Amino acid sequence: MPKLPPRAKAMAATAVLLTAALAACGDSDSDSGSSGAALPDQKLSWKDCPAPSAAEGGGEAPSPLPGGAEWQCATMKAPLDWDEPKGDTVDIALIRAKASGDKDRRIGSLIFNFGGPGGSGVTTLPAFGTDYAKLRTRYDLVSFDPRGVGRSAGVKCEDDEQLDAYYQQDATPDDAAERKKLMDNVKSFNGACEKNSEKVLPHVRTTDAARDMDLMRQVLGDDKLYYFGISYGTELGGVYAHLFPKNVGRAVFDAVVDPTETPEQGSLGQAKGFQLALDNFAEDCASQVEDCPVGDDEQDVKDRIAKLLKDLDRKPLPALPPRELTQTAATNGIAQALYSKDFWPYLTQGLEDAYDGDGKILMVLSDSMNGRSENGEYSNIQAANVAINCADDKPRYTPEDVEKKLPEFREASPLFGDYLAWGMVNCADWAVEGAADHPDVSASGAAPVLVIGNTGDPATPYEGARKMVDSLGEGVGVELTYKGQGHGAYDSKNKCVRGAVDGYLLNGTVPKAGTVCS
């Protein structure tokens, strides 16, 4: 079913597909069978990058950077089971662009994780590589498909045809029959994950990915880890800092996950965050010099959206035949557009079209969230998302749990409350036991970590930045506030934010704690 993951994906992880689709309106084995005995000493074989696999989202091979620098790809071997480091291995797909500046001033490799969990770093980094041109003057830019994602033993669940049906279902049931159908579909999806990816499912926890990153640091030849984590990437970075505090070099966390929350608390926080983003969208539309085409004032915009969704629950709209725009797909598409203020015009047009009986744009937005390309192929972003979250998160929520919490979720967001509350059942009947209620990111003794919170972030609400700073421990987390809209701060191109991040990563200048950028 269309869902916002308990820990939302980074904006960048879906923007490539969305932009291409709107403009138009190999899989790998988990086991190579080799020994992990000498893994830190392995030599990477860097080559020209192939086109992204279907699991990574498809498309063309990455184009050279301005100036002609080529993207290079390699495969690193890591233990499939970190408790048995000399056993079977898993392939981890890597991508890099070598530093552009003077070799004598090169610091090392700057490793990116763009979020999800489930986003392909091999696909995302080159799509946004020009945004990090200044950082490339002193770093090799590096990213990867975390285990379970894309080319790195990507989790496989249902096929494309099954996923089309799965994402057409009603994800906010109104009665016992709809509730049973929802739970049957969740069980079928999760059963397919177990059938097709049984070997890798126990080994896709965030702690596994963090250990992979420390191996990556060694293989890349760095004494310290230099890191840029976005969205879920902040949780991964926090777990790394907890496991390897002495190995942290310079690190930036942007669009910060609250590490103290249970999945339920995280979903409730997202309900509040997306409602805030919707309020901001409605206010912005109503304030335009020309009339807002989707409402007379802020409240009217929200009332008309609510009515549209209610009508879609009874009768879907024509969209991308044979698929129709259902209530769930529309909610999913609206949420996707709220990840960035740059997408608000698409949301306005999509709503205007839907009011006229055309659901195409909102469906394209929903497809972007779900990782569906124009040719009908799905990336494995949602399969990996479910697998990693369910391996990480200990709680297992039942329909009865959800129904008890629905009033609280609806109060948090009349539009997104039901949608996010019912998303909590995604780990029902999962094959692997969850690890903990929430991650441990305490990192006493680590180098400073720059933690950036965005006051208008819908997916990782602003309050999470302070919780991350407190959880990292005294003298580690350094908080910076960005008063803006959308998911994340650095890619907003705000000069204040970029100056602080670049100054720290390039020169080691730690901003004053409590700095505010607007």
N, C-alpha and C positions, 0 to 999 in steps of 0.2 A: 504494500500500500504506500502511496506517497506519504512521506513523513519527514519531519525535521529530525535529524539525529539528536540523541540526547546531548551530544557535544557537537556543535554545528561545524560544518565544513567551512574552510576559508573561502571568501568570495572568489579568489583567483582560481580555485579548483574547478569552477563551473563556468567562468566567464568566457572562456574560449569557445565552448560549444554554443553558448547562448548568443554571442555576438554573430557567429557564422550563421546560425539558424534564423535569427531575426533578419539578418541582411538578405536572406533568401526568401522571406514572406512577401606474435605468438605466446600465446600462453606458454608458461614454463612449468616444469615439474617441480614439486616441492622437495625432491630428494635427488641429489646427483650421485649419491652412493659413495662419495669420497670421504676421507678422514679429515677431521678438523684439527689435527694435532699441531700443524704449523700455520694456522690461519693468520696470526698477526704478521707473519713474514711473507705473505703472498704478494705477488707483483700483479698489479692491474694492467690489463691490455686495453689501452684506450684506442677506440676506432671511431670512424664517422658514424653518427647516429642513424639508425633505421627509422622508418615511419613508425609512429606509435601503434602498438597492438590494439586490437579491439578492446581488450580489457583496460587499456590505458585511455581509451576514448577515441582511437583512430585518428585519421588526418594525415597530413604530410610530414615528412622529415623536417626537423627544425631548420629554419633559414639562418644563414650567418648573421652575426651581430654587425652593427655599423662599424665600418673599418675592415670587415672581412673575417673577423675571428670566427672560427668554426666551433660548433658544439661537438663534444666528444662523449662517447658512451663506453661503459665497461660493466663488468659483472664481478661482484665481490662474493666470496663464499663465507657463510656464517653457519654456526651450528644450528641444526634444526631444533634441537633441544639444548638449551644452555646449561641444563643440569647434567648433560652428557656431552661435553664440548669436543670429545674425540670421536663422536658418533657421526651419523649422517649429516649432510649439510644442505643448506637452502641457498639459492642464488638471489642476491640482492642487486637489482638494476640501479646503476649510477649514471649521472650526467654531469658534465662540467664545462665551463668556459674558463680558459686560463687567464691569469691576471694580465692586465693590459699595461701596467706601469713598469717602472724600473725594477729589475729583478732584485736589486739590493734592498728595495723597500717593501718587497713582498712579505706579508705577515704569515700567510698560510692559506688553508682552505676555509671558506665560510659556508657552512652546511645549512640548507634551508629545509624546513618542513612547513608546507602550506595548509595543513589542517585536514579535517575530515572528522574522525579518522576515515581514511579510504581514498584520499586524493593522491593522484600520481604526481610526484615531484619531477619525474623525468619529462612529463608533458607540460607541467605548469611553469617550471623555471624558464625555459626558452620563450614561452609565450609572454613573459613579463620581464625578460632579462634586461631590456633597456632601462627599466626603472631602477636597476641596481648598478648602472654604469659607473657611478662614482665609487661604489664599494669594490668594483672590479679592478680599480687602479692598484689595490694592495692585496686583493684576495683572488684566488681561484673561486669562482662561484660553483657550488656543488649542491645537487639535490639527488633524491633517490625515491624509488618506490618502496615504502616500508613492507616488511613481510606481510603477505596476505593481499597485497595491492598490486594491480597491473601485472608487470613482468616478474615480480618477486613472489612466485608461488601464489598468484592471485586466487582468492577464494572464488569458487564457482558454486552457484545455487541453481536457480531456475534459468531456462533458456529464454531467448528474446520473446517468443510468442507467449510463453507463460507469464513473463514479466509484464507484457502489455495488459494481460488480463488482471494480474495482481494489482497494478497501479490504477485500474479502472474501478476497483471495488470501493464500497462505502467504508471509509476509515473512521467514521463517527456514527456508530450504530444508534438507532433510536428505539429499538425494541429487541426482544429476546431472539427473534429469528435473524435479524441483522447482526446481533452480537455473536451468535453461534457461527454464522458464515465468516465473520471477521476472524474468529479464533481458529476456525478450520483452515483458513487461508494462511494464517501465520504459522500454524503447525506444518502445513505442506511446504511452505517456503523454507522453514528451518530444517525440516527433514531433508529437503533437497541439498541444503548446505552440508549437512552431515554425510549424505550419500556421496556427494561429489568432491568433498574436501576434508574428509575425516582425518587424514594424517596431519594436516597443517593447523586445524582449528585449535588444538590445545596450545599452540605455540605462536599466537599472534597478539599476545598481551603487550601493553605499552612497555612493560619492563623488558620484554624480549627486544622490542625495537630500540630501546635505550641502550641495551647491551650491544646491539648491532652498531649503533652510532659510535660507541667507544672503540669497537673493533675498526670501524671506518676511520676514525681519527688516527689510529695507529698505522693502518694500511696507507693512508694518505701522507703519512710522515710528519704529523703534527704532535708536539708535546702537550698541547692544550686543545680543547674543543672550542672553536669559534662558531657561533650558532645564531640563527635567526628563525624563531618559531612564531607562527601565526595561527590563531584560533586553537584547535586541538594541538597544534605544534607547540603551544605554550605548556600544555600538560606534559607532552613528551619531554620538553626541555626541563621542566620541573622534576620529573621522575629521574631524568639523567643526572641532574644536579644532586638529587638525593643519593643516588647510587654511587656517583663518582665526583664528590664535591671538589676534590683536589685537582681534578682534570678540567674544570671549567675555566675557559679563558675569558673572552668577552662574549656576552650573550644578550640578545634582545628578545623580549616576549611582547607581541603585539596582538590585540584582540584576545584578551586573556580569559581563559577558562577558570572559574572559581574551583579551586582544588578541595574545598571543604564540603562541597555539596554532594548529597546522594543523587542518583538519577532522578528521583522524584523532585527534589529541590531544584535541580538543574532545569528540568522541563518546566517547572512553575516559573523559574526565573526567565526562561525564554518566552513564556507566554506574556509576561510583563514587558519584556524587551521588544517583542514584535508588535505588541499593542502600542507601545511608545513610538515605534517607528511608523506605524500606521497613522497615529495621531499627527506626527510630524509631516507625513506625506499629505494628509488631508488639509492641514493648516497651510502648507506651502501651496497646494493647488488652489485653495480658496483665496490666497493672497495675490494671485497673479493679476497683472494689469488687465489682461483679457479674461473673460469669464472662464471659470473652471468647467470643462466639458463633462465632468462626472459628478457635479453637485453644486448647489447654490452657495453653501457655506461648509465649514469644517464638519459639523454634525451631519449635514445632509449627505456629504461624501460618504461618511461611515455608514449611515442608515441605508443608502442605496447599495453599498457593497454587501451589507448584511442581507438585504432583500434578495439580491442576486444569488447569493449562496443558498438561501432558503428555497428559492425557485429551482435552482439546479439540483437540489436534493430530490425534487419531484420529477423534474424533466431536464435532462442534460441538453446542451446546445451542440449543434454541428461544429466540428473543429477540424481535425485531420483524419479524414475517412480511412478506415472504418471506425476510428476512435472518436468518441464524443467528449466534450468538456463536462465532467461531472463536478459535483460539489467539492469533492476531495481534490481533484486536479486543479480546480480554480483556486482553492485555498493554498495549495502547494505553489502554484504560480505566483500568487500575490506575495507569499512569503519570500520566494526567490527574488522578486523585484525589490523587496525591502532591504536586501543585503547591501545595496549601494544606491546612493542618491543619483548616480549616473543612470540607473535603470528606472527611475521614476517616470520619465517620459514614456517608456515602454508600458509601464503599468497604466498610466493614464489612457494611452491608446488602446491597450487591451481591454480595459473596463468599458471604454466608449464603444468599442466594437461588440463586446459581449451584450451591452444593453440594446444593441441593434441586431442581436441574434447570431453573431459570429464569434466563436470561441477560439480561433486559431492562435492569436498572440498569447493568451493566457495558457494555452496548451503547450506552446513552445517554451514558455517560462517554466512550466511544470516539468517538461522533458529535460530541461537543463538541470534542474534540481536532481532528477533521477538518473542522469548520466546517459540519456537516450540520444543518439545521433540521428541525423536526418534519414539515414538509410535503415533505420529501425534496429540498429545494434546498440546494446547497452554496454557501457563500461562496467567494471565491477565495483564502482565506488560505493553503491549501497550495500552490496553483498559484503564487502570488506568492512564497511561501517558497522553493520550489525554484528559481524564476527568479532571485531575488535572490542566494541562496546560490551557485548555479552560475555566475552572472556575477561574483561576488566571488572565489570560491575556485578557485585554479589547479589543484590536484591532481584527477586523475580516477582513481577506484579501480575495479579489476576484481574479479570473483569470486575470482581467485587471490590478490589482495592481501588480501581479507577472510579467506579461509581460513587464510592465514599468521598473521593477527592474532587469530583466534578464541580460542586458548588464553588470551591476555592479557586479552581482553574478558570471557571466562567467569570468570577469576580475579577480575576487578574486580566482576562481578555475575553470579552464577549465574542470576538471573531475567531481567535486561535485557541481558546481554552479547551474545548472538546478535542480538537485536532491533536494538541500536544499531550493531553491527558491520556488519550487512547494509544498514542505512540509508545507509552510505557510498557505495553504488553508484548513488545517485539522480541523479548528474550524468553518468552514462554516456551517450555519444552526444548530449550537449547541443549545441545549435546555436551557442552563443557561448563563446568562450574565457574561462576564468577569469582574474581580474586578478592575484592574488597568493596566496602561501601563507598570509598573515595580514595584517590591516590595520595601517597605520602610524598611530599615535595620538600620536606625539611632538609636544608643543605648547609648546615653550619660549617664554616670554613671555606665556602666557595667564594670565588671572585664576584664582584658586583654584577647583578643582572638588572638590566634596564627593563622595567615593566610598564607598558603603555596601555592606559584605559581610555576608551572613547565614550563620551557621555551619551551619544546617540546610537550606540551599537545594539542592534536587535538580537543578535545571536549569542554574543558573549557579553552580557550586561556589564556596565561600567564598574559596579561594585566588586566584581570578581578580581579586578586589578589589586585593590587594597587587600583582599583576602589572600592573593598570591604573595604579595609582599610580606604580609605577616607570617604566612606559612613557610616561606623560604628561610626566615629567621633573621635575627638582628644583624645588620651590617651587610646583608646580601641583596635583598630586593630594593631597588630605587624606583619610586613611582613617578611617572609623568602622566599628566592628564591632557587629553585632546578634546576640546569642545567642538565636536563635529557630528556628522551623520555617517551611517554605514558601518560595515564590518571591517574594523582595522583602521589604522591611522597613517602608517608610512605611505601607503599607496594613494592616500588622499592628495599627496604632493604638497601638503602643508609645509611651508619653509621652516617653521619652528620645529616641528616634529623631525623633519629630515635633517636639520642641522644638529639636533641632539643625538639622533641615531648615528649619523655619519661621524660626528665628532667622537663618539665613544668607540665605535667599531674601528675607525681608521687611526685615531690618535690616542685612544685610551682615556679621553676626557669624560669623566662621569658627570652628568648633569646634576644640578642641585635637586635633592629630593623635594617633591611637591611642585616642581615646575609645571606651569599651565600654558598650553598652546591653544590658540583659537584662530 
